[in-house]
Structure formats: C-alpha cells, structure tokens
Amino acid sequence: MKIKLRKFNAEDAYLLKKYQFHQMDMNEIKDIIAPLTDVVSYCTKAR
C-alpha cells in the first residue's frame, strides 16, 4: 500500500467534519492523526 502525501486541504477538513467528528470523540481522532503526523515528520526528516 502506497501512502500518497499531500497537503491537507479544505475538502479534507470538510470530509473529516462530516464523516468522523460526529462518530468519534477527540481521543479517537488523536489516535488516528498521531501516527499520520509521525509518518509525515519521518518522511520529511529522511529527505
């Protein structure tokens, strides 16, 4: 599985609000976002 990195945009924010925030609390969201930010920071350091 290839992870395509791109900038987080307004459409992403809208979809997050629409589909996820009403189903999850902030802790669940942080658990999902934290690994993603780790991957992004690892990739940017590796360059």
N, CA, C and O atoms as a Maestro MAE file, in Angstrom:
{
 s_m_m2io_version
 :::
 2.0.0
}

f_m_ct {
 s_m_title
 :::
 protein
 m_atom[188] {
  # First column is atom index #
  i_m_mmod_type
  r_m_x_coord
  r_m_y_coord
  r_m_z_coord
  i_m_residue_number
  s_m_chain_name
  s_m_pdb_residue_name
  s_m_pdb_atom_name
  i_m_atomic_number
  :::
  1 25 0.835 -1.196 0.000 1 A "MET " " N  " 7
  2 3 0.000 0.000 0.000 1 A "MET " " CA " 6
  3 2 0.869 1.244 0.000 1 A "MET " " C  " 6
  4 15 1.742 1.411 0.851 1 A "MET " " O  " 8
  5 25 0.618 2.105 -0.958 2 A "LYS " " N  " 7
  6 3 1.414 3.329 -1.080 2 A "LYS " " CA " 6
  7 2 0.696 4.472 -0.380 2 A "LYS " " C  " 6
  8 15 -0.500 4.685 -0.580 2 A "LYS " " O  " 8
  9 25 1.435 5.202 0.439 3 A "ILE " " N  " 7
  10 3 0.848 6.385 1.085 3 A "ILE " " CA " 6
  11 2 1.223 7.602 0.246 3 A "ILE " " C  " 6
  12 15 2.400 7.911 0.060 3 A "ILE " " O  " 8
  13 25 0.214 8.272 -0.246 4 A "LYS " " N  " 7
  14 3 0.449 9.474 -1.040 4 A "LYS " " CA " 6
  15 2 0.342 10.681 -0.113 4 A "LYS " " C  " 6
  16 15 -0.712 10.948 0.463 4 A "LYS " " O  " 8
  17 25 1.448 11.400 0.018 5 A "LEU " " N  " 7
  18 3 1.458 12.565 0.900 5 A "LEU " " CA " 6
  19 2 1.076 13.809 0.098 5 A "LEU " " C  " 6
  20 15 1.619 14.070 -0.976 5 A "LEU " " O  " 8
  21 25 0.148 14.550 0.638 6 A "ARG " " N  " 7
  22 3 -0.214 15.829 0.036 6 A "ARG " " CA " 6
  23 2 -0.698 16.755 1.131 6 A "ARG " " C  " 6
  24 15 -0.921 16.352 2.273 6 A "ARG " " O  " 8
  25 25 -0.853 18.016 0.744 7 A "LYS " " N  " 7
  26 3 -1.283 18.988 1.745 7 A "LYS " " CA " 6
  27 2 -2.727 18.723 2.165 7 A "LYS " " C  " 6
  28 15 -3.582 18.370 1.353 7 A "LYS " " O  " 8
  29 25 -2.962 18.905 3.449 8 A "PHE " " N  " 7
  30 3 -4.315 18.795 3.996 8 A "PHE " " CA " 6
  31 2 -5.103 20.011 3.517 8 A "PHE " " C  " 6
  32 15 -4.711 21.148 3.779 8 A "PHE " " O  " 8
  33 25 -6.206 19.776 2.820 9 A "ASN " " N  " 7
  34 3 -6.915 20.921 2.240 9 A "ASN " " CA " 6
  35 2 -8.322 21.071 2.806 9 A "ASN " " C  " 6
  36 15 -8.756 20.292 3.654 9 A "ASN " " O  " 8
  37 25 -9.012 22.078 2.324 10 A "ALA " " N  " 7
  38 3 -10.337 22.411 2.856 10 A "ALA " " CA " 6
  39 2 -11.320 21.255 2.665 10 A "ALA " " C  " 6
  40 15 -12.163 21.002 3.526 10 A "ALA " " O  " 8
  41 25 -11.208 20.560 1.539 11 A "GLU " " N  " 7
  42 3 -12.118 19.445 1.286 11 A "GLU " " CA " 6
  43 2 -11.900 18.333 2.311 11 A "GLU " " C  " 6
  44 15 -12.860 17.742 2.805 11 A "GLU " " O  " 8
  45 25 -10.629 18.049 2.630 12 A "ASP " " N  " 7
  46 3 -10.325 17.044 3.656 12 A "ASP " " CA " 6
  47 2 -10.957 17.436 4.984 12 A "ASP " " C  " 6
  48 15 -11.563 16.606 5.662 12 A "ASP " " O  " 8
  49 25 -10.813 18.702 5.348 13 A "ALA " " N  " 7
  50 3 -11.364 19.175 6.614 13 A "ALA " " CA " 6
  51 2 -12.883 19.012 6.627 13 A "ALA " " C  " 6
  52 15 -13.465 18.603 7.632 13 A "ALA " " O  " 8
  53 25 -13.516 19.336 5.505 14 A "TYR " " N  " 7
  54 3 -14.972 19.182 5.399 14 A "TYR " " CA " 6
  55 2 -15.369 17.720 5.569 14 A "TYR " " C  " 6
  56 15 -16.310 17.410 6.301 14 A "TYR " " O  " 8
  57 25 -14.651 16.817 4.893 15 A "LEU " " N  " 7
  58 3 -14.982 15.399 4.979 15 A "LEU " " CA " 6
  59 2 -14.760 14.868 6.384 15 A "LEU " " C  " 6
  60 15 -15.552 14.068 6.881 15 A "LEU " " O  " 8
  61 25 -13.684 15.308 7.026 16 A "LEU " " N  " 7
  62 3 -13.436 14.901 8.408 16 A "LEU " " CA " 6
  63 2 -14.598 15.308 9.300 16 A "LEU " " C  " 6
  64 15 -15.104 14.510 10.088 16 A "LEU " " O  " 8
  65 25 -15.009 16.555 9.164 17 A "LYS " " N  " 7
  66 3 -16.127 17.038 9.981 17 A "LYS " " CA " 6
  67 2 -17.378 16.238 9.694 17 A "LYS " " C  " 6
  68 15 -18.077 15.807 10.612 17 A "LYS " " O  " 8
  69 25 -17.658 16.040 8.419 18 A "LYS " " N  " 7
  70 3 -18.914 15.400 8.026 18 A "LYS " " CA " 6
  71 2 -18.965 13.944 8.474 18 A "LYS " " C  " 6
  72 15 -19.975 13.501 9.021 18 A "LYS " " O  " 8
  73 25 -17.884 13.192 8.249 19 A "TYR " " N  " 7
  74 3 -17.950 11.751 8.438 19 A "TYR " " CA " 6
  75 2 -17.397 11.259 9.763 19 A "TYR " " C  " 6
  76 15 -17.827 10.216 10.257 19 A "TYR " " O  " 8
  77 25 -16.450 11.986 10.353 20 A "GLN " " N  " 7
  78 3 -15.765 11.424 11.508 20 A "GLN " " CA " 6
  79 2 -16.117 12.086 12.818 20 A "GLN " " C  " 6
  80 15 -16.302 11.392 13.818 20 A "GLN " " O  " 8
  81 25 -16.216 13.399 12.851 21 A "PHE " " N  " 7
  82 3 -16.321 14.063 14.141 21 A "PHE " " CA " 6
  83 2 -17.626 13.746 14.859 21 A "PHE " " C  " 6
  84 15 -17.678 13.775 16.089 21 A "PHE " " O  " 8
  85 25 -18.676 13.444 14.108 22 A "HIS " " N  " 7
  86 3 -19.924 13.106 14.790 22 A "HIS " " CA " 6
  87 2 -19.924 11.652 15.268 22 A "HIS " " C  " 6
  88 15 -20.798 11.268 16.046 22 A "HIS " " O  " 8
  89 25 -18.963 10.832 14.820 23 A "GLN " " N  " 7
  90 3 -18.908 9.432 15.227 23 A "GLN " " CA " 6
  91 2 -17.855 9.166 16.295 23 A "GLN " " C  " 6
  92 15 -17.938 8.166 17.007 23 A "GLN " " O  " 8
  93 25 -16.871 10.041 16.414 24 A "MET " " N  " 7
  94 3 -15.733 9.776 17.279 24 A "MET " " CA " 6
  95 2 -15.517 10.913 18.265 24 A "MET " " C  " 6
  96 15 -15.878 12.060 18.000 24 A "MET " " O  " 8
  97 25 -14.929 10.584 19.396 25 A "ASP " " N  " 7
  98 3 -14.518 11.655 20.297 25 A "ASP " " CA " 6
  99 2 -13.076 12.066 19.975 25 A "ASP " " C  " 6
  100 15 -12.408 11.422 19.165 25 A "ASP " " O  " 8
  101 25 -12.604 13.140 20.614 26 A "MET " " N  " 7
  102 3 -11.304 13.694 20.274 26 A "MET " " CA " 6
  103 2 -10.156 12.717 20.517 26 A "MET " " C  " 6
  104 15 -9.170 12.741 19.781 26 A "MET " " O  " 8
  105 25 -10.262 11.863 21.527 27 A "ASN " " N  " 7
  106 3 -9.190 10.907 21.784 27 A "ASN " " CA " 6
  107 2 -9.026 9.926 20.634 27 A "ASN " " C  " 6
  108 15 -7.904 9.601 20.246 27 A "ASN " " O  " 8
  109 25 -10.127 9.460 20.093 28 A "GLU " " N  " 7
  110 3 -10.053 8.551 18.950 28 A "GLU " " CA " 6
  111 2 -9.441 9.256 17.743 28 A "GLU " " C  " 6
  112 15 -8.642 8.675 17.009 28 A "GLU " " O  " 8
  113 25 -9.824 10.509 17.548 29 A "ILE " " N  " 7
  114 3 -9.288 11.272 16.425 29 A "ILE " " CA " 6
  115 2 -7.774 11.458 16.600 29 A "ILE " " C  " 6
  116 15 -7.012 11.299 15.646 29 A "ILE " " O  " 8
  117 25 -7.347 11.794 17.814 30 A "LYS " " N  " 7
  118 3 -5.909 11.947 18.068 30 A "LYS " " CA " 6
  119 2 -5.164 10.649 17.818 30 A "LYS " " C  " 6
  120 15 -4.062 10.660 17.267 30 A "LYS " " O  " 8
  121 25 -5.759 9.519 18.221 31 A "ASP " " N  " 7
  122 3 -5.115 8.222 17.989 31 A "ASP " " CA " 6
  123 2 -4.920 7.951 16.505 31 A "ASP " " C  " 6
  124 15 -3.954 7.296 16.112 31 A "ASP " " O  " 8
  125 25 -5.825 8.447 15.690 32 A "ILE " " N  " 7
  126 3 -5.715 8.256 14.239 32 A "ILE " " CA " 6
  127 2 -4.711 9.243 13.638 32 A "ILE " " C  " 6
  128 15 -3.909 8.878 12.779 32 A "ILE " " O  " 8
  129 25 -4.762 10.487 14.097 33 A "ILE " " N  " 7
  130 3 -3.932 11.533 13.499 33 A "ILE " " CA " 6
  131 2 -2.466 11.421 13.931 33 A "ILE " " C  " 6
  132 15 -1.569 11.688 13.131 33 A "ILE " " O  " 8
  133 25 -2.213 11.033 15.173 34 A "ALA " " N  " 7
  134 3 -0.845 10.976 15.677 34 A "ALA " " CA " 6
  135 2 0.079 10.101 14.824 34 A "ALA " " C  " 6
  136 15 1.164 10.558 14.463 34 A "ALA " " O  " 8
  137 25 -0.305 8.854 14.482 35 A "PRO " " N  " 7
  138 3 0.573 8.055 13.624 35 A "PRO " " CA " 6
  139 2 0.803 8.692 12.258 35 A "PRO " " C  " 6
  140 15 1.889 8.571 11.690 35 A "PRO " " O  " 8
  141 25 -0.213 9.369 11.730 36 A "LEU " " N  " 7
  142 3 -0.055 10.026 10.438 36 A "LEU " " CA " 6
  143 2 0.977 11.141 10.509 36 A "LEU " " C  " 6
  144 15 1.812 11.276 9.615 36 A "LEU " " O  " 8
  145 25 0.921 11.941 11.573 37 A "THR " " N  " 7
  146 3 1.894 13.030 11.696 37 A "THR " " CA " 6
  147 2 3.294 12.466 11.932 37 A "THR " " C  " 6
  148 15 4.279 13.056 11.487 37 A "THR " " O  " 8
  149 25 3.393 11.323 12.632 38 A "ASP " " N  " 7
  150 3 4.695 10.668 12.800 38 A "ASP " " CA " 6
  151 2 5.274 10.253 11.452 38 A "ASP " " C  " 6
  152 15 6.462 10.446 11.194 38 A "ASP " " O  " 8
  153 25 4.438 9.688 10.605 39 A "VAL " " N  " 7
  154 3 4.883 9.263 9.276 39 A "VAL " " CA " 6
  155 2 5.346 10.464 8.461 39 A "VAL " " C  " 6
  156 15 6.386 10.419 7.805 39 A "VAL " " O  " 8
  157 25 4.566 11.534 8.511 40 A "VAL " " N  " 7
  158 3 4.915 12.731 7.745 40 A "VAL " " CA " 6
  159 2 6.231 13.327 8.233 40 A "VAL " " C  " 6
  160 15 7.083 13.689 7.422 40 A "VAL " " O  " 8
  161 25 6.405 13.431 9.552 41 A "SER " " N  " 7
  162 3 7.649 14.015 10.062 41 A "SER " " CA " 6
  163 2 8.840 13.107 9.747 41 A "SER " " C  " 6
  164 15 9.928 13.605 9.458 41 A "SER " " O  " 8
  165 25 8.655 11.792 9.798 42 A "TYR " " N  " 7
  166 3 9.719 10.857 9.438 42 A "TYR " " CA " 6
  167 2 10.119 11.047 7.976 42 A "TYR " " C  " 6
  168 15 11.305 11.080 7.647 42 A "TYR " " O  " 8
  169 25 9.125 11.170 7.111 43 A "CYS " " N  " 7
  170 3 9.397 11.327 5.680 43 A "CYS " " CA " 6
  171 2 10.106 12.641 5.384 43 A "CYS " " C  " 6
  172 15 10.991 12.694 4.531 43 A "CYS " " O  " 8
  173 25 9.719 13.699 6.086 44 A "THR " " N  " 7
  174 3 10.352 14.991 5.814 44 A "THR " " CA " 6
  175 2 11.777 15.020 6.370 44 A "THR " " C  " 6
  176 15 12.647 15.669 5.789 44 A "THR " " O  " 8
  177 25 12.031 14.323 7.494 45 A "LYS " " N  " 7
  178 3 13.398 14.241 8.021 45 A "LYS " " CA " 6
  179 2 14.293 13.402 7.117 45 A "LYS " " C  " 6
  180 15 15.482 13.687 6.977 45 A "LYS " " O  " 8
  181 25 13.725 12.376 6.508 46 A "ALA " " N  " 7
  182 3 14.516 11.439 5.707 46 A "ALA " " CA " 6
  183 2 15.052 12.075 4.430 46 A "ALA " " C  " 6
  184 15 16.026 11.586 3.858 46 A "ALA " " O  " 8
  185 25 14.430 13.154 3.980 47 A "ARG " " N  " 7
  186 3 14.880 13.790 2.735 47 A "ARG " " CA " 6
  187 2 16.256 14.393 2.861 47 A "ARG " " C  " 6
  188 15 16.771 14.963 1.899 47 A "ARG " " O  " 8
  :::
 }
 m_bond[187] {
  # First column is bond index #
  i_m_from
  i_m_to
  i_m_order
  :::
  1 1 2 1
  2 2 3 1
  3 3 4 2
  4 3 5 1
  5 5 6 1
  6 6 7 1
  7 7 8 2
  8 7 9 1
  9 9 10 1
  10 10 11 1
  11 11 12 2
  12 11 13 1
  13 13 14 1
  14 14 15 1
  15 15 16 2
  16 15 17 1
  17 17 18 1
  18 18 19 1
  19 19 20 2
  20 19 21 1
  21 21 22 1
  22 22 23 1
  23 23 24 2
  24 23 25 1
  25 25 26 1
  26 26 27 1
  27 27 28 2
  28 27 29 1
  29 29 30 1
  30 30 31 1
  31 31 32 2
  32 31 33 1
  33 33 34 1
  34 34 35 1
  35 35 36 2
  36 35 37 1
  37 37 38 1
  38 38 39 1
  39 39 40 2
  40 39 41 1
  41 41 42 1
  42 42 43 1
  43 43 44 2
  44 43 45 1
  45 45 46 1
  46 46 47 1
  47 47 48 2
  48 47 49 1
  49 49 50 1
  50 50 51 1
  51 51 52 2
  52 51 53 1
  53 53 54 1
  54 54 55 1
  55 55 56 2
  56 55 57 1
  57 57 58 1
  58 58 59 1
  59 59 60 2
  60 59 61 1
  61 61 62 1
  62 62 63 1
  63 63 64 2
  64 63 65 1
  65 65 66 1
  66 66 67 1
  67 67 68 2
  68 67 69 1
  69 69 70 1
  70 70 71 1
  71 71 72 2
  72 71 73 1
  73 73 74 1
  74 74 75 1
  75 75 76 2
  76 75 77 1
  77 77 78 1
  78 78 79 1
  79 79 80 2
  80 79 81 1
  81 81 82 1
  82 82 83 1
  83 83 84 2
  84 83 85 1
  85 85 86 1
  86 86 87 1
  87 87 88 2
  88 87 89 1
  89 89 90 1
  90 90 91 1
  91 91 92 2
  92 91 93 1
  93 93 94 1
  94 94 95 1
  95 95 96 2
  96 95 97 1
  97 97 98 1
  98 98 99 1
  99 99 100 2
  100 99 101 1
  101 101 102 1
  102 102 103 1
  103 103 104 2
  104 103 105 1
  105 105 106 1
  106 106 107 1
  107 107 108 2
  108 107 109 1
  109 109 110 1
  110 110 111 1
  111 111 112 2
  112 111 113 1
  113 113 114 1
  114 114 115 1
  115 115 116 2
  116 115 117 1
  117 117 118 1
  118 118 119 1
  119 119 120 2
  120 119 121 1
  121 121 122 1
  122 122 123 1
  123 123 124 2
  124 123 125 1
  125 125 126 1
  126 126 127 1
  127 127 128 2
  128 127 129 1
  129 129 130 1
  130 130 131 1
  131 131 132 2
  132 131 133 1
  133 133 134 1
  134 134 135 1
  135 135 136 2
  136 135 137 1
  137 137 138 1
  138 138 139 1
  139 139 140 2
  140 139 141 1
  141 141 142 1
  142 142 143 1
  143 143 144 2
  144 143 145 1
  145 145 146 1
  146 146 147 1
  147 147 148 2
  148 147 149 1
  149 149 150 1
  150 150 151 1
  151 151 152 2
  152 151 153 1
  153 153 154 1
  154 154 155 1
  155 155 156 2
  156 155 157 1
  157 157 158 1
  158 158 159 1
  159 159 160 2
  160 159 161 1
  161 161 162 1
  162 162 163 1
  163 163 164 2
  164 163 165 1
  165 165 166 1
  166 166 167 1
  167 167 168 2
  168 167 169 1
  169 169 170 1
  170 170 171 1
  171 171 172 2
  172 171 173 1
  173 173 174 1
  174 174 175 1
  175 175 176 2
  176 175 177 1
  177 177 178 1
  178 178 179 1
  179 179 180 2
  180 179 181 1
  181 181 182 1
  182 182 183 1
  183 183 184 2
  184 183 185 1
  185 185 186 1
  186 186 187 1
  187 187 188 2
  :::
 }
}
